[in-house]
Amino acid sequence: MIRIASLLIVSFSILACSSQKLNNVPNERVLSKIQFDLNQLDEEGLAGPEDGKVALHYEFCVPNTTAYIQAVQKIDPSLQIQAGSTGRIGCLRGKEVLCRGNTHQPNYRDILYQLASLEYIEKIQQTFFE
């Protein structure tokens, strides 16, 4: 029963996100989940000086079920799923998986808005590899 409920939630989330128009600016609650400045990025999703532009990498957590993982992968083709890693964001080991993506992809802004619109994603933070 719980599995069916989870699938329904994921399905409704996907439908809600897919019905949004591209470049449609979401509400403040959704925007507040994206915890880095999108204004620093150009049309290609790159930031920095002309001779050294780079993509920004981001991370977020989703519940550790196939349905949730497939739902976010459908939205964001750049995602790498890292089960067992908590990341800087602090995913709950065993209950959540770490998802990492980047902004150097078509429609990166809309992808981030769609991810942030999902109820089960609490925040999306920039990732720094050191």
N, CA, C and O atoms as a GROMACS GRO file, in nm:
protein
  520
    1MET      N    1   0.082  -0.119   0.000
    1MET     CA    2   0.000   0.000   0.000
    1MET      C    3   0.087   0.126   0.000
    1MET      O    4   0.058   0.222  -0.072
    2ILE      N    5   0.193   0.125   0.081
    2ILE     CA    6   0.283   0.241   0.086
    2ILE      C    7   0.352   0.260  -0.048
    2ILE      O    8   0.369   0.373  -0.094
    3ARG      N    9   0.392   0.149  -0.112
    3ARG     CA   10   0.458   0.157  -0.242
    3ARG      C   11   0.365   0.220  -0.346
    3ARG      O   12   0.410   0.302  -0.426
    4ILE      N   13   0.238   0.183  -0.345
    4ILE     CA   14   0.141   0.239  -0.439
    4ILE      C   15   0.124   0.389  -0.412
    4ILE      O   16   0.118   0.468  -0.506
    5ALA      N   17   0.116   0.426  -0.286
    5ALA     CA   18   0.102   0.568  -0.251
    5ALA      C   19   0.225   0.645  -0.299
    5ALA      O   20   0.211   0.756  -0.351
    6SER      N   21   0.343   0.590  -0.281
    6SER     CA   22   0.466   0.656  -0.327
    6SER      C   23   0.465   0.675  -0.477
    6SER      O   24   0.502   0.781  -0.527
    7LEU      N   25   0.423   0.571  -0.550
    7LEU     CA   26   0.416   0.582  -0.695
    7LEU      C   27   0.316   0.687  -0.740
    7LEU      O   28   0.341   0.760  -0.836
    8LEU      N   29   0.204   0.696  -0.671
    8LEU     CA   30   0.104   0.797  -0.704
    8LEU      C   31   0.158   0.938  -0.681
    8LEU      O   32   0.138   1.027  -0.763
    9ILE      N   33   0.227   0.956  -0.570
    9ILE     CA   34   0.286   1.088  -0.541
    9ILE      C   35   0.386   1.126  -0.648
    9ILE      O   36   0.384   1.238  -0.698
   10VAL      N   37   0.474   1.032  -0.684
   10VAL     CA   38   0.573   1.059  -0.787
   10VAL      C   39   0.505   1.089  -0.919
   10VAL      O   40   0.544   1.184  -0.988
   11SER      N   41   0.404   1.012  -0.956
   11SER     CA   42   0.333   1.033  -1.082
   11SER      C   43   0.267   1.170  -1.088
   11SER      O   44   0.278   1.240  -1.188
   12PHE      N   45   0.200   1.209  -0.980
   12PHE     CA   46   0.137   1.341  -0.976
   12PHE      C   47   0.242   1.452  -0.981
   12PHE      O   48   0.218   1.555  -1.044
   13SER      N   49   0.356   1.432  -0.917
   13SER     CA   50   0.463   1.532  -0.921
   13SER      C   51   0.516   1.549  -1.062
   13SER      O   52   0.539   1.662  -1.107
   14ILE      N   53   0.534   1.438  -1.133
   14ILE     CA   54   0.582   1.446  -1.271
   14ILE      C   55   0.481   1.516  -1.358
   14ILE      O   56   0.517   1.602  -1.438
   15LEU      N   57   0.354   1.481  -1.345
   15LEU     CA   58   0.249   1.546  -1.424
   15LEU      C   59   0.244   1.696  -1.396
   15LEU      O   60   0.230   1.776  -1.489
   16ALA      N   61   0.253   1.733  -1.272
   16ALA     CA   62   0.248   1.875  -1.236
   16ALA      C   63   0.365   1.950  -1.297
   16ALA      O   64   0.348   2.061  -1.348
   17CYS      N   65   0.483   1.889  -1.293
   17CYS     CA   66   0.600   1.956  -1.347
   17CYS      C   67   0.598   1.960  -1.499
   17CYS      O   68   0.637   2.060  -1.558
   18SER      N   69   0.553   1.854  -1.563
   18SER     CA   70   0.553   1.851  -1.708
   18SER      C   71   0.449   1.946  -1.766
   18SER      O   72   0.458   1.982  -1.884
   19SER      N   73   0.352   1.986  -1.687
   19SER     CA   74   0.250   2.078  -1.738
   19SER      C   75   0.295   2.224  -1.730
   19SER      O   76   0.228   2.312  -1.783
   20GLN      N   77   0.409   2.249  -1.664
   20GLN     CA   78   0.459   2.386  -1.656
   20GLN      C   79   0.520   2.426  -1.790
   20GLN      O   80   0.583   2.343  -1.856
   21LYS      N   81   0.502   2.550  -1.830
   21LYS     CA   82   0.564   2.600  -1.951
   21LYS      C   83   0.712   2.624  -1.924
   21LYS      O   84   0.751   2.656  -1.812
   22LEU      N   85   0.794   2.607  -2.029
   22LEU     CA   86   0.935   2.639  -2.015
   22LEU      C   87   0.948   2.789  -1.990
   22LEU      O   88   0.868   2.869  -2.038
   23ASN      N   89   1.049   2.825  -1.915
   23ASN     CA   90   1.078   2.964  -1.878
   23ASN      C   91   0.968   3.027  -1.793
   23ASN      O   92   0.965   3.149  -1.778
   24ASN      N   93   0.880   2.948  -1.738
   24ASN     CA   94   0.778   2.998  -1.648
   24ASN      C   95   0.840   3.009  -1.509
   24ASN      O   96   0.879   2.907  -1.451
   25VAL      N   97   0.850   3.128  -1.456
   25VAL     CA   98   0.914   3.146  -1.326
   25VAL      C   99   0.822   3.094  -1.216
   25VAL      O  100   0.705   3.134  -1.208
   26PRO      N  101   0.874   3.004  -1.134
   26PRO     CA  102   0.791   2.944  -1.029
   26PRO      C  103   0.770   3.040  -0.911
   26PRO      O  104   0.824   3.150  -0.907
   27ASN      N  105   0.689   2.994  -0.817
   27ASN     CA  106   0.661   3.076  -0.700
   27ASN      C  107   0.782   3.084  -0.606
   27ASN      O  108   0.882   3.015  -0.625
   28GLU      N  109   0.771   3.168  -0.507
   28GLU     CA  110   0.882   3.196  -0.414
   28GLU      C  111   0.925   3.073  -0.336
   28GLU      O  112   1.044   3.055  -0.308
   29ARG      N  113   0.830   2.987  -0.299
   29ARG     CA  114   0.864   2.865  -0.225
   29ARG      C  115   0.957   2.775  -0.306
   29ARG      O  116   1.054   2.721  -0.254
   30VAL      N  117   0.926   2.760  -0.434
   30VAL     CA  118   1.008   2.679  -0.523
   30VAL      C  119   1.145   2.744  -0.541
   30VAL      O  120   1.248   2.677  -0.532
   31LEU      N  121   1.146   2.873  -0.568
   31LEU     CA  122   1.273   2.944  -0.587
   31LEU      C  123   1.363   2.936  -0.464
   31LEU      O  124   1.485   2.929  -0.477
   32SER      N  125   1.304   2.938  -0.346
   32SER     CA  126   1.384   2.935  -0.223
   32SER      C  127   1.455   2.801  -0.203
   32SER      O  128   1.552   2.793  -0.128
   33LYS      N  129   1.408   2.696  -0.268
   33LYS     CA  130   1.474   2.566  -0.258
   33LYS      C  131   1.606   2.563  -0.335
   33LYS      O  132   1.696   2.486  -0.301
   34ILE      N  133   1.618   2.647  -0.437
   34ILE     CA  134   1.742   2.655  -0.516
   34ILE      C  135   1.833   2.753  -0.443
   34ILE      O  136   1.813   2.874  -0.450
   35GLN      N  137   1.933   2.700  -0.375
   35GLN     CA  138   2.011   2.781  -0.283
   35GLN      C  139   2.144   2.827  -0.341
   35GLN      O  140   2.246   2.827  -0.273
   36PHE      N  141   2.141   2.866  -0.468
   36PHE     CA  142   2.255   2.933  -0.530
   36PHE      C  143   2.199   3.027  -0.635
   36PHE      O  144   2.084   3.013  -0.678
   37ASP      N  145   2.280   3.122  -0.677
   37ASP     CA  146   2.235   3.231  -0.764
   37ASP      C  147   2.234   3.188  -0.911
   37ASP      O  148   2.340   3.169  -0.971
   38LEU      N  149   2.116   3.174  -0.968
   38LEU     CA  150   2.104   3.138  -1.108
   38LEU      C  151   2.140   3.254  -1.201
   38LEU      O  152   2.168   3.232  -1.319
   39ASN      N  153   2.141   3.375  -1.149
   39ASN     CA  154   2.171   3.493  -1.230
   39ASN      C  155   2.316   3.498  -1.275
   39ASN      O  156   2.349   3.572  -1.367
   40GLN      N  157   2.402   3.420  -1.213
   40GLN     CA  158   2.543   3.417  -1.252
   40GLN      C  159   2.568   3.331  -1.376
   40GLN      O  160   2.679   3.328  -1.428
   41LEU      N  161   2.464   3.261  -1.422
   41LEU     CA  162   2.478   3.168  -1.534
   41LEU      C  163   2.434   3.229  -1.666
   41LEU      O  164   2.339   3.307  -1.671
   42ASP      N  165   2.504   3.192  -1.773
   42ASP     CA  166   2.464   3.239  -1.905
   42ASP      C  167   2.363   3.141  -1.966
   42ASP      O  168   2.317   3.049  -1.899
   43GLU      N  169   2.329   3.162  -2.094
   43GLU     CA  170   2.229   3.078  -2.161
   43GLU      C  171   2.270   2.931  -2.168
   43GLU      O  172   2.184   2.843  -2.177
   44GLU      N  173   2.399   2.905  -2.165
   44GLU     CA  174   2.448   2.767  -2.174
   44GLU      C  175   2.467   2.704  -2.037
   44GLU      O  176   2.512   2.590  -2.026
   45GLY      N  177   2.432   2.777  -1.932
   45GLY     CA  178   2.446   2.723  -1.797
   45GLY      C  179   2.588   2.733  -1.743
   45GLY      O  180   2.626   2.656  -1.654
   46LEU      N  181   2.664   2.827  -1.795
   46LEU     CA  182   2.803   2.844  -1.753
   46LEU      C  183   2.822   2.976  -1.679
   46LEU      O  184   2.752   3.074  -1.705
   47ALA      N  185   2.917   2.976  -1.586
   47ALA     CA  186   2.946   3.096  -1.507
   47ALA      C  187   3.096   3.126  -1.512
   47ALA      O  188   3.177   3.037  -1.538
   48GLY      N  189   3.129   3.251  -1.488
   48GLY     CA  190   3.269   3.290  -1.481
   48GLY      C  191   3.311   3.379  -1.596
   48GLY      O  192   3.229   3.418  -1.679
   49PRO      N  193   3.441   3.412  -1.599
   49PRO     CA  194   3.492   3.501  -1.704
   49PRO      C  195   3.490   3.432  -1.841
   49PRO      O  196   3.488   3.309  -1.848
   50GLU      N  197   3.490   3.510  -1.946
   50GLU     CA  198   3.482   3.458  -2.083
   50GLU      C  199   3.588   3.352  -2.112
   50GLU      O  200   3.562   3.257  -2.186
   51ASP      N  201   3.706   3.367  -2.056
   51ASP     CA  202   3.814   3.272  -2.085
   51ASP      C  203   3.822   3.157  -1.984
   51ASP      O  204   3.919   3.080  -1.985
   52GLY      N  205   3.722   3.145  -1.899
   52GLY     CA  206   3.726   3.037  -1.800
   52GLY      C  207   3.589   2.998  -1.748
   52GLY      O  208   3.573   2.973  -1.629
   53LYS      N  209   3.491   2.992  -1.836
   53LYS     CA  210   3.355   2.958  -1.791
   53LYS      C  211   3.345   2.812  -1.750
   53LYS      O  212   3.408   2.724  -1.808
   54VAL      N  213   3.264   2.788  -1.646
   54VAL     CA  214   3.244   2.652  -1.595
   54VAL      C  215   3.097   2.631  -1.562
   54VAL      O  216   3.023   2.725  -1.536
   55ALA      N  217   3.057   2.505  -1.565
   55ALA     CA  218   2.923   2.469  -1.521
   55ALA      C  219   2.920   2.470  -1.370
   55ALA      O  220   3.022   2.448  -1.305
   56LEU      N  221   2.802   2.495  -1.314
   56LEU     CA  222   2.784   2.479  -1.170
   56LEU      C  223   2.727   2.340  -1.145
   56LEU      O  224   2.641   2.293  -1.220
   57HIS      N  225   2.775   2.277  -1.041
   57HIS     CA  226   2.725   2.146  -1.002
   57HIS      C  227   2.637   2.164  -0.879
   57HIS      O  228   2.664   2.249  -0.795
   58TYR      N  229   2.533   2.083  -0.870
   58TYR     CA  230   2.440   2.094  -0.759
   58TYR      C  231   2.405   1.956  -0.707
   58TYR      O  232   2.427   1.854  -0.773
   59GLU      N  233   2.350   1.954  -0.586
   59GLU     CA  234   2.311   1.828  -0.525
   59GLU      C  235   2.183   1.845  -0.445
   59GLU      O  236   2.150   1.954  -0.398
   60PHE      N  237   2.113   1.734  -0.431
   60PHE     CA  238   1.991   1.728  -0.351
   60PHE      C  239   1.967   1.583  -0.312
   60PHE      O  240   2.033   1.492  -0.364
   61CYS      N  241   1.874   1.562  -0.221
   61CYS     CA  242   1.842   1.428  -0.172
   61CYS      C  243   1.700   1.390  -0.215
   61CYS      O  244   1.611   1.475  -0.223
   62VAL      N  245   1.681   1.262  -0.244
   62VAL     CA  246   1.547   1.208  -0.268
   62VAL      C  247   1.533   1.079  -0.189
   62VAL      O  248   1.633   1.014  -0.157
   63PRO      N  249   1.409   1.041  -0.158
   63PRO     CA  250   1.388   0.913  -0.088
   63PRO      C  251   1.450   0.798  -0.169
   63PRO      O  252   1.449   0.799  -0.292
   64ASN      N  253   1.503   0.701  -0.098
   64ASN     CA  254   1.576   0.591  -0.159
   64ASN      C  255   1.480   0.482  -0.211
   64ASN      O  256   1.476   0.371  -0.158
   65THR      N  257   1.404   0.517  -0.314
   65THR     CA  258   1.320   0.419  -0.382
   65THR      C  259   1.338   0.436  -0.533
   65THR      O  260   1.371   0.544  -0.581
   66THR      N  261   1.317   0.328  -0.605
   66THR     CA  262   1.332   0.331  -0.750
   66THR      C  263   1.241   0.435  -0.814
   66THR      O  264   1.283   0.505  -0.906
   67ALA      N  265   1.120   0.447  -0.767
   67ALA     CA  266   1.023   0.541  -0.826
   67ALA      C  267   1.072   0.685  -0.816
   67ALA      O  268   1.066   0.759  -0.914
   68TYR      N  269   1.120   0.726  -0.699
   68TYR     CA  270   1.168   0.863  -0.683
   68TYR      C  271   1.294   0.888  -0.766
   68TYR      O  272   1.308   0.993  -0.828
   69ILE      N  273   1.384   0.792  -0.766
   69ILE     CA  274   1.508   0.807  -0.842
   69ILE      C  275   1.477   0.819  -0.992
   69ILE      O  276   1.533   0.906  -1.059
   70GLN      N  277   1.390   0.734  -1.043
   70GLN     CA  278   1.354   0.741  -1.185
   70GLN      C  279   1.283   0.871  -1.219
   70GLN      O  280   1.301   0.925  -1.328
   71ALA      N  281   1.203   0.922  -1.127
   71ALA     CA  282   1.130   1.047  -1.152
   71ALA      C  283   1.228   1.163  -1.171
   71ALA      O  284   1.211   1.242  -1.263
   72VAL      N  285   1.329   1.175  -1.085
   72VAL     CA  286   1.423   1.287  -1.099
   72VAL      C  287   1.517   1.267  -1.217
   72VAL      O  288   1.558   1.365  -1.280
   73GLN      N  289   1.551   1.142  -1.248
   73GLN     CA  290   1.635   1.116  -1.366
   73GLN      C  291   1.561   1.151  -1.494
   73GLN      O  292   1.623   1.193  -1.592
   74LYS      N  293   1.431   1.134  -1.495
   74LYS     CA  294   1.351   1.170  -1.613
   74LYS      C  295   1.353   1.322  -1.635
   74LYS      O  296   1.353   1.368  -1.749
   75ILE      N  297   1.354   1.396  -1.528
   75ILE     CA  298   1.357   1.543  -1.537
   75ILE      C  299   1.496   1.593  -1.573
   75ILE      O  300   1.510   1.683  -1.656
   76ASP      N  301   1.600   1.535  -1.512
   76ASP     CA  302   1.737   1.586  -1.525
   76ASP      C  303   1.832   1.477  -1.576
   76ASP      O  304   1.876   1.392  -1.498
   77PRO      N  305   1.864   1.479  -1.706
   77PRO     CA  306   1.951   1.377  -1.762
   77PRO      C  307   2.097   1.386  -1.714
   77PRO      O  308   2.174   1.292  -1.735
   78SER      N  309   2.135   1.496  -1.651
   78SER     CA  310   2.273   1.510  -1.604
   78SER      C  311   2.298   1.441  -1.470
   78SER      O  312   2.412   1.433  -1.425
   79LEU      N  313   2.193   1.392  -1.406
   79LEU     CA  314   2.206   1.341  -1.269
   79LEU      C  315   2.293   1.218  -1.257
   79LEU      O  316   2.290   1.128  -1.341
   80GLN      N  317   2.371   1.218  -1.150
   80GLN     CA  318   2.444   1.100  -1.105
   80GLN      C  319   2.388   1.067  -0.967
   80GLN      O  320   2.383   1.153  -0.880
   81ILE      N  321   2.348   0.944  -0.948
   81ILE     CA  322   2.290   0.900  -0.822
   81ILE      C  323   2.400   0.834  -0.740
   81ILE      O  324   2.470   0.745  -0.789
   82GLN      N  325   2.415   0.877  -0.616
   82GLN     CA  326   2.520   0.824  -0.530
   82GLN      C  327   2.460   0.773  -0.400
   82GLN      O  328   2.462   0.840  -0.297
   83ALA      N  329   2.406   0.652  -0.407
   83ALA     CA  330   2.351   0.587  -0.287
   83ALA      C  331   2.467   0.559  -0.193
   83ALA      O  332   2.575   0.519  -0.238
   84GLY      N  333   2.447   0.579  -0.066
   84GLY     CA  334   2.552   0.554   0.032
   84GLY      C  335   2.634   0.677   0.066
   84GLY      O  336   2.709   0.675   0.164
   85SER      N  337   2.622   0.783  -0.012
   85SER     CA  338   2.693   0.907   0.016
   85SER      C  339   2.593   1.009   0.069
   85SER      O  340   2.482   1.021   0.016
   86THR      N  341   2.631   1.082   0.171
   86THR     CA  342   2.542   1.184   0.226
   86THR      C  343   2.563   1.320   0.160
   86THR      O  344   2.476   1.406   0.167
   87GLY      N  345   2.678   1.339   0.094
   87GLY     CA  346   2.710   1.467   0.033
   87GLY      C  347   2.720   1.576   0.137
   87GLY      O  348   2.702   1.552   0.256
   88ARG      N  349   2.750   1.695   0.091
   88ARG     CA  350   2.754   1.810   0.183
   88ARG      C  351   2.614   1.846   0.232
   88ARG      O  352   2.598   1.905   0.339
   89ILE      N  353   2.515   1.810   0.153
   89ILE     CA  354   2.377   1.846   0.185
   89ILE      C  355   2.323   1.764   0.302
   89ILE      O  356   2.228   1.806   0.368
   90GLY      N  357   2.382   1.647   0.327
   90GLY     CA  358   2.344   1.567   0.443
   90GLY      C  359   2.226   1.473   0.422
   90GLY      O  360   2.135   1.469   0.505
   91CYS      N  361   2.227   1.397   0.312
   91CYS     CA  362   2.121   1.298   0.290
   91CYS      C  363   2.123   1.196   0.404
   91CYS      O  364   2.228   1.164   0.459
   92LEU      N  365   2.006   1.147   0.438
   92LEU     CA  366   1.993   1.047   0.544
   92LEU      C  367   2.035   0.911   0.491
   92LEU      O  368   1.969   0.854   0.404
   93ARG      N  369   2.145   0.860   0.543
   93ARG     CA  370   2.202   0.733   0.496
   93ARG      C  371   2.097   0.621   0.505
   93ARG      O  372   2.038   0.599   0.611
   94GLY      N  373   2.077   0.551   0.393
   94GLY     CA  374   1.981   0.441   0.388
   94GLY      C  375   1.840   0.484   0.354
   94GLY      O  376   1.765   0.406   0.294
   95LYS      N  377   1.802   0.604   0.389
   95LYS     CA  378   1.665   0.652   0.363
   95LYS      C  379   1.659   0.742   0.239
   95LYS      O  380   1.555   0.752   0.174
   96GLU      N  381   1.770   0.807   0.208
   96GLU     CA  382   1.775   0.898   0.094
   96GLU      C  383   1.898   0.867   0.009
   96GLU      O  384   1.994   0.806   0.057
   97VAL      N  385   1.894   0.909  -0.116
   97VAL     CA  386   2.011   0.899  -0.202
   97VAL      C  387   2.051   1.040  -0.245
   97VAL      O  388   1.968   1.129  -0.259
   98LEU      N  389   2.180   1.056  -0.266
   98LEU     CA  390   2.236   1.182  -0.311
   98LEU      C  391   2.228   1.188  -0.463
   98LEU      O  392   2.266   1.094  -0.532
   99CYS      N  393   2.177   1.299  -0.514
   99CYS     CA  394   2.166   1.322  -0.657
   99CYS      C  395   2.251   1.444  -0.691
   99CYS      O  396   2.238   1.550  -0.630
  100ARG      N  397   2.339   1.428  -0.790
  100ARG     CA  398   2.424   1.539  -0.834
  100ARG      C  399   2.404   1.564  -0.983
  100ARG      O  400   2.404   1.470  -1.063
  101GLY      N  401   2.388   1.692  -1.018
  101GLY     CA  402   2.372   1.730  -1.157
  101GLY      C  403   2.452   1.854  -1.187
  101GLY      O  404   2.524   1.904  -1.101
  102ASN      N  405   2.439   1.904  -1.310
  102ASN     CA  406   2.511   2.027  -1.344
  102ASN      C  407   2.427   2.113  -1.438
  102ASN      O  408   2.332   2.067  -1.500
  103THR      N  409   2.466   2.239  -1.447
  103THR     CA  410   2.389   2.337  -1.523
  103THR      C  411   2.424   2.343  -1.671
  103THR      O  412   2.356   2.413  -1.746
  104HIS      N  413   2.526   2.274  -1.714
  104HIS     CA  414   2.566   2.281  -1.856
  104HIS      C  415   2.483   2.182  -1.939
  104HIS      O  416   2.532   2.078  -1.983
  105GLN      N  417   2.357   2.218  -1.958
  105GLN     CA  418   2.264   2.136  -2.035
  105GLN      C  419   2.150   2.226  -2.084
  105GLN      O  420   2.122   2.329  -2.023
  106PRO      N  421   2.085   2.185  -2.192
  106PRO     CA  422   1.972   2.265  -2.241
  106PRO      C  423   1.863   2.277  -2.133
  106PRO      O  424   1.834   2.181  -2.061
  107ASN      N  425   1.805   2.393  -2.125
  107ASN     CA  426   1.694   2.421  -2.032
  107ASN      C  427   1.729   2.395  -1.886
  107ASN      O  428   1.643   2.352  -1.809
  108TYR      N  429   1.852   2.419  -1.848
  108TYR     CA  430   1.896   2.392  -1.711
  108TYR      C  431   1.808   2.463  -1.608
  108TYR      O  432   1.779   2.408  -1.502
  109ARG      N  433   1.767   2.584  -1.640
  109ARG     CA  434   1.686   2.661  -1.545
  109ARG      C  435   1.550   2.593  -1.522
  109ARG      O  436   1.505   2.580  -1.408
  110ASP      N  437   1.485   2.552  -1.630
  110ASP     CA  438   1.357   2.484  -1.619
  110ASP      C  439   1.371   2.350  -1.546
  110ASP      O  440   1.283   2.310  -1.470
  111ILE      N  441   1.481   2.280  -1.570
  111ILE     CA  442   1.508   2.155  -1.501
  111ILE      C  443   1.516   2.179  -1.351
  111ILE      O  444   1.457   2.105  -1.272
  112LEU      N  445   1.590   2.281  -1.310
  112LEU     CA  446   1.601   2.313  -1.168
  112LEU      C  447   1.466   2.352  -1.109
  112LEU      O  448   1.433   2.313  -0.997
  113TYR      N  449   1.388   2.429  -1.183
  113TYR     CA  450   1.255   2.467  -1.135
  113TYR      C  451   1.166   2.344  -1.116
  113TYR      O  452   1.095   2.333  -1.017
  114GLN      N  453   1.172   2.252  -1.212
  114GLN     CA  454   1.091   2.131  -1.200
  114GLN      C  455   1.133   2.047  -1.080
  114GLN      O  456   1.049   1.997  -1.006
  115LEU      N  457   1.264   2.033  -1.060
  115LEU     CA  458   1.312   1.957  -0.944
  115LEU      C  459   1.268   2.023  -0.814
  115LEU      O  460   1.220   1.957  -0.723
  116ALA      N  461   1.286   2.154  -0.807
  116ALA     CA  462   1.250   2.227  -0.685
  116ALA      C  463   1.099   2.225  -0.660
  116ALA      O  464   1.055   2.244  -0.546
  117SER      N  465   1.021   2.202  -0.763
  117SER     CA  466   0.875   2.194  -0.747
  117SER      C  467   0.830   2.064  -0.682
  117SER      O  468   0.718   2.055  -0.633
  118LEU      N  469   0.916   1.965  -0.681
  118LEU     CA  470   0.880   1.837  -0.621
  118LEU      C  471   0.878   1.848  -0.470
  118LEU      O  472   0.972   1.898  -0.408
  119GLU      N  473   0.770   1.803  -0.411
  119GLU     CA  474   0.752   1.814  -0.265
  119GLU      C  475   0.861   1.742  -0.186
  119GLU      O  476   0.898   1.788  -0.078
  120TYR      N  477   0.912   1.634  -0.237
  120TYR     CA  478   1.010   1.554  -0.163
  120TYR      C  479   1.154   1.604  -0.176
  120TYR      O  480   1.244   1.546  -0.116
  121ILE      N  481   1.175   1.709  -0.252
  121ILE     CA  482   1.307   1.772  -0.257
  121ILE      C  483   1.301   1.897  -0.170
  121ILE      O  484   1.227   1.991  -0.200
  122GLU      N  485   1.379   1.896  -0.062
  122GLU     CA  486   1.376   2.007   0.034
  122GLU      C  487   1.461   2.126  -0.009
  122GLU      O  488   1.422   2.241   0.011
  123LYS      N  489   1.577   2.097  -0.070
  123LYS     CA  490   1.665   2.205  -0.114
  123LYS      C  491   1.762   2.152  -0.218
  123LYS      O  492   1.789   2.032  -0.224
  124ILE      N  493   1.814   2.243  -0.299
  124ILE     CA  494   1.914   2.212  -0.400
  124ILE      C  495   2.030   2.307  -0.374
  124ILE      O  496   2.015   2.429  -0.382
  125GLN      N  497   2.145   2.250  -0.344
  125GLN     CA  498   2.262   2.331  -0.312
  125GLN      C  499   2.371   2.311  -0.415
  125GLN      O  500   2.380   2.206  -0.478
  126GLN      N  501   2.454   2.413  -0.431
  126GLN     CA  502   2.570   2.402  -0.518
  126GLN      C  503   2.671   2.306  -0.456
  126GLN      O  504   2.691   2.304  -0.334
  127THR      N  505   2.733   2.226  -0.542
  127THR     CA  506   2.835   2.131  -0.499
  127THR      C  507   2.971   2.186  -0.535
  127THR      O  508   2.990   2.241  -0.644
  128PHE      N  509   3.066   2.171  -0.446
  128PHE     CA  510   3.203   2.212  -0.470
  128PHE      C  511   3.293   2.091  -0.458
  128PHE      O  512   3.297   2.026  -0.354
  129PHE      N  513   3.363   2.060  -0.564
  129PHE     CA  514   3.455   1.946  -0.562
  129PHE      C  515   3.593   1.996  -0.523
  129PHE      O  516   3.648   2.087  -0.586
  130GLU      N  517   3.648   1.936  -0.420
  130GLU     CA  518   3.779   1.982  -0.372
  130GLU      C  519   3.876   1.867  -0.365
  130GLU      O  520   3.992   1.886  -0.327
   0.00000   0.00000   0.00000
